[in-house]
Amino acid sequence: MDIIARTPKQVGAAVRRTRRTRKITQHELGQKMHARQATVSKLEAGEPATQLRTFMDALAALELELVIRPRTTVSTEEIEGLF
């Protein structure tokens, strides 16, 4: 299933949703990423200062990949409703 995210908050929610679906704790994800649980928490909260490297490490740990494509016409508000 594709997940659309346009804001740091939406990216964090997508990571959280995937992690929970896979029944992985923040601590366990952090271990897979070689990061602290607090780092995972900040990523999932959409902390704007989160480094791209942290995000990419989370994707790799969750066996996900980033796909870049032209933006759809769906509004940000409609996307927020998905989370």
N, CA and C of each residue as an Amber inpcrd file, in Angstrom:
protein
   249
   0.8370000  -1.1850000   0.0000000   0.0000000   0.0000000   0.0000000
   0.8810000   1.2470000   0.0000000   0.5870000   2.1690000  -0.8590000
   1.3250000   3.4270000  -0.9050000   0.8070000   4.3590000   0.1760000
   1.7160000   5.1090000   0.7650000   1.3580000   6.1090000   1.7670000
   1.8200000   7.4550000   1.2350000   0.9210000   8.4220000   1.2080000
   1.2620000   9.7650000   0.7450000   1.5810000  10.6110000   1.9750000
   2.7010000  11.3040000   1.9230000   3.0930000  12.1970000   3.0100000
   3.7350000  13.4370000   2.4130000   3.2760000  14.6040000   2.8680000
   3.8020000  15.8720000   2.3540000   4.4290000  16.7300000   3.4420000
   4.2190000  16.3820000   4.6750000   4.7460000  17.1830000   5.7800000
   5.5490000  16.2800000   6.7210000   6.4180000  16.8560000   7.5410000
   7.1500000  16.0450000   8.5190000   6.2070000  15.2660000   9.4480000
   5.0950000  15.8880000   9.8290000   4.1200000  15.2130000  10.6900000
   3.5330000  13.9790000   9.9920000   3.2170000  14.1000000   8.7130000
   2.6710000  12.9740000   7.9550000   3.7060000  11.8790000   7.7610000
   4.9530000  12.2560000   7.5440000   6.0250000  11.2630000   7.4190000
   6.1480000  10.4920000   8.7300000   6.1580000  11.2110000   9.8420000
   6.2570000  10.5660000  11.1470000   5.0950000   9.6270000  11.4150000
   3.8980000  10.0640000  11.0490000   2.7160000   9.2180000  11.2470000
   2.8000000   7.9580000  10.3880000   3.3450000   8.0890000   9.2070000
   3.4960000   6.9170000   8.3280000   4.4850000   5.9150000   8.9180000
   5.5870000   6.4130000   9.4570000   6.5590000   5.5310000  10.1020000
   5.9160000   4.8510000  11.3010000   5.2020000   5.6170000  12.1200000
   4.5380000   5.0600000  13.3050000   3.5240000   3.9820000  12.9150000
   2.7100000   4.2720000  11.9060000   1.6980000   3.3080000  11.4800000
   2.3400000   2.0010000  11.0170000   3.3930000   2.1230000  10.2310000
   4.0860000   0.9220000   9.7470000   4.7030000   0.1490000  10.8980000
   5.3480000   0.8670000  11.8190000   5.9750000   0.2080000  12.9660000
   4.9400000  -0.5410000  13.7970000   3.8330000   0.1030000  14.0700000
   2.7810000  -0.5310000  14.8890000   2.1560000  -1.7180000  14.1660000
   1.9470000  -1.5950000  12.8550000   1.3850000  -2.6990000  12.0740000
   2.2710000  -3.9310000  12.1780000   3.5700000  -3.6840000  12.2380000
   4.5320000  -4.7930000  12.3250000   4.8250000  -5.2160000  13.7570000
   4.0980000  -4.5860000  14.6970000   4.2200000  -4.9170000  16.1240000
   5.6620000  -4.7810000  16.6290000   6.2810000  -3.6710000  16.2620000
   7.6410000  -3.3500000  16.6830000   7.5620000  -2.1420000  17.6160000
   8.2600000  -2.1920000  18.7320000   8.2900000  -1.0440000  19.6340000
   9.2620000   0.0090000  19.1060000   9.1470000   1.2160000  19.6430000
  10.0990000   2.2570000  19.2730000  11.5200000   1.8370000  19.6390000
  11.6760000   1.1970000  20.7770000  12.9890000   0.7250000  21.2140000
  13.5590000  -0.2860000  20.2080000  12.7320000  -1.2310000  19.7750000
  13.1830000  -2.2390000  18.8110000  13.5580000  -1.6110000  17.4690000
  12.7540000  -0.6540000  17.0170000  13.0850000   0.0280000  15.7650000
  14.3940000   0.7920000  15.9250000  14.5490000   1.4410000  17.0580000
  15.7900000   2.1550000  17.3270000  17.0010000   1.2370000  17.2690000
  16.8650000   0.0410000  17.8200000  17.9710000  -0.9150000  17.7650000
  18.3220000  -1.2740000  16.3230000  17.3060000  -1.4820000  15.5050000
  17.5500000  -1.8150000  14.0990000  18.2060000  -0.6530000  13.3510000
  17.9100000   0.5690000  13.7910000  18.4460000   1.7720000  13.1550000
  19.7790000   2.1920000  13.7600000  20.1690000   1.5650000  14.8570000
  21.3420000   1.9910000  15.6310000  21.1180000   3.4070000  16.1560000
  19.9110000   3.6270000  16.7060000  19.5250000   4.9310000  17.2440000
  18.7960000   4.7230000  18.5750000  18.6470000   5.8050000  19.3020000
  17.9370000   5.7490000  20.5810000  16.4230000   5.7540000  20.3560000
  15.6990000   5.2600000  21.3380000  14.2310000   5.2770000  21.2860000
  13.7400000   6.7100000  21.1570000  14.4040000   7.6460000  21.8180000
  14.0040000   9.0540000  21.7580000  14.1010000   9.5960000  20.3310000
  15.0690000   9.1120000  19.5740000  15.2200000   9.5320000  18.1740000
  14.0350000   9.0480000  17.3500000  13.6140000   7.8110000  17.5820000
  12.4440000   7.2700000  16.8840000  11.2030000   8.0810000  17.2620000
  11.0630000   8.4000000  18.5320000   9.9260000   9.1850000  19.0030000
   9.8700000  10.5410000  18.3050000  11.0080000  11.2090000  18.1900000
  11.0480000  12.5120000  17.5170000  10.6990000  12.3880000  16.0390000
  11.1880000  11.3480000  15.3940000  10.8590000  11.1080000  13.9880000
   9.3590000  10.9220000  13.8230000   8.7670000  10.0880000  14.6720000
   7.3370000   9.8090000  14.5790000   6.4840000  11.0250000  14.9220000
   7.0200000  11.9270000  15.7210000   6.2860000  13.1500000  16.0760000
   6.3710000  14.2030000  14.9790000   7.1920000  13.9260000  13.9620000
   7.3410000  14.8900000  12.8730000   8.2600000  16.0400000  13.2280000
   9.1760000  15.7920000  14.1480000  10.1400000  16.8180000  14.5560000
  10.8540000  17.3600000  13.3190000  10.7170000  18.6610000  13.0380000
  11.2880000  19.2040000  11.8090000  12.8130000  19.1310000  11.7430000
  13.4930000  19.0200000  12.8680000  14.9580000  18.9830000  12.8600000
  15.5110000  17.5710000  12.6400000  14.6390000  16.5940000  12.4150000
  15.0930000  15.2270000  12.1870000  15.9310000  15.1670000  10.9090000
  17.0610000  14.5180000  11.0010000  17.9550000  14.4330000   9.8500000
  17.4310000  13.4330000   8.8230000  17.7000000  13.7190000   7.5800000
  17.3030000  12.8260000   6.4950000  17.8900000  11.4350000   6.7130000
  19.1020000  11.3680000   7.2130000  19.7620000  10.0750000   7.4740000
  18.9320000   9.2330000   8.4520000  18.3700000   9.8670000   9.4700000
  17.5400000   9.1600000  10.4520000  16.3060000   8.5790000   9.7700000
  15.6810000   9.3730000   8.9280000  14.5060000   8.9200000   8.1940000
  14.8490000   7.7380000   7.2890000  15.9530000   7.8490000   6.5700000
  16.3560000   6.7680000   5.6750000  16.7080000   5.5000000   6.4510000
  17.3300000   5.6480000   7.6180000  17.6360000   4.4920000   8.4680000
  16.3450000   3.8090000   8.9250000  15.3230000   4.6060000   9.2560000
  14.0380000   4.0440000   9.6720000  13.3980000   3.2840000   8.5160000
  13.4360000   3.8550000   7.3210000  12.8750000   3.1650000   6.1590000
  13.5670000   1.8240000   5.9370000  14.8900000   1.8260000   6.0180000
  15.6470000   0.5840000   5.8130000  15.2960000  -0.4400000   6.8940000
  15.1990000  -0.0010000   8.1290000  14.8880000  -0.9080000   9.2320000
  13.4850000  -1.5060000   9.1020000  12.5680000  -0.7420000   8.5010000
  11.1910000  -1.2150000   8.2990000  11.0170000  -1.8780000   6.9320000
  12.1160000  -2.0110000   6.1920000  12.1100000  -2.6020000   4.8540000
  11.1600000  -1.8490000   3.9150000  11.2850000  -0.5230000   3.9440000
  10.5110000   0.3630000   3.0730000  11.4800000   1.1060000   2.1700000
  10.9390000   1.7530000   1.1450000  11.7590000   2.5720000   0.2660000
  11.0240000   3.8560000  -0.0630000  11.7670000   4.8470000  -0.4190000
  11.2220000   6.1470000  -0.7830000  11.0450000   6.2050000  -2.2930000
   9.8620000   6.6040000  -2.7450000   9.5760000   6.7750000  -4.1730000
   9.1830000   8.2350000  -4.3780000   9.8220000   8.8920000  -5.3160000
   9.5090000  10.2910000  -5.6060000   8.7600000  10.3360000  -6.9240000
   7.6120000  11.0180000  -6.8970000   6.7640000  11.0920000  -8.0880000
   6.0670000  12.4450000  -8.1130000   5.4350000  12.8070000  -9.2220000
   4.7070000  14.0760000  -9.2650000   3.5970000  14.0990000  -8.2120000
   3.3700000  15.2550000  -7.6690000   2.3640000  15.4390000  -6.6310000
   0.9610000  15.2050000  -7.1790000   0.1340000  14.5310000  -6.3790000
  -1.2580000  14.3120000  -6.7580000  -2.0770000  15.5590000  -6.4530000
  -3.3300000  15.5600000  -6.8450000  -4.1930000  16.7160000  -6.5970000
  -4.9130000  16.6220000  -5.2640000  -4.6330000  15.5960000  -4.4870000
  -5.2630000  15.4440000  -3.1830000  -4.7560000  16.5510000  -2.2660000
  -5.6800000  17.1580000  -1.4940000  -5.2770000  18.2450000  -0.6030000
  -4.5750000  17.7140000   0.6410000  -3.8140000  18.5820000   1.2740000
  -3.1220000  18.2210000   2.5110000  -4.1240000  17.7950000   3.5720000
  -5.2710000  18.4530000   3.6180000  -6.2960000  18.1170000   4.6040000
  -6.8320000  16.7030000   4.3990000  -6.9970000  16.3080000   3.1390000
  -7.4620000  14.9510000   2.8540000  -6.4250000  13.9280000   3.2610000
  -5.1600000  14.2590000   3.0550000  -4.0900000  13.3590000   3.4690000
  -4.0780000  13.2470000   4.9850000  -4.2250000  14.3750000   5.6950000
  -4.2600000  14.3500000   7.1630000  -5.3490000  13.3960000   7.6570000
  -6.4670000  13.3310000   6.9410000  -7.5700000  12.4480000   7.3320000
  -7.2060000  10.9780000   7.2830000  -6.1870000  10.6270000   6.5080000
  -5.7500000   9.2400000   6.4210000  -5.0250000   8.7950000   7.6790000
  -4.4880000   9.7560000   8.4430000  -3.7200000   9.4290000   9.6210000
  -4.6050000   9.5650000  10.8210000
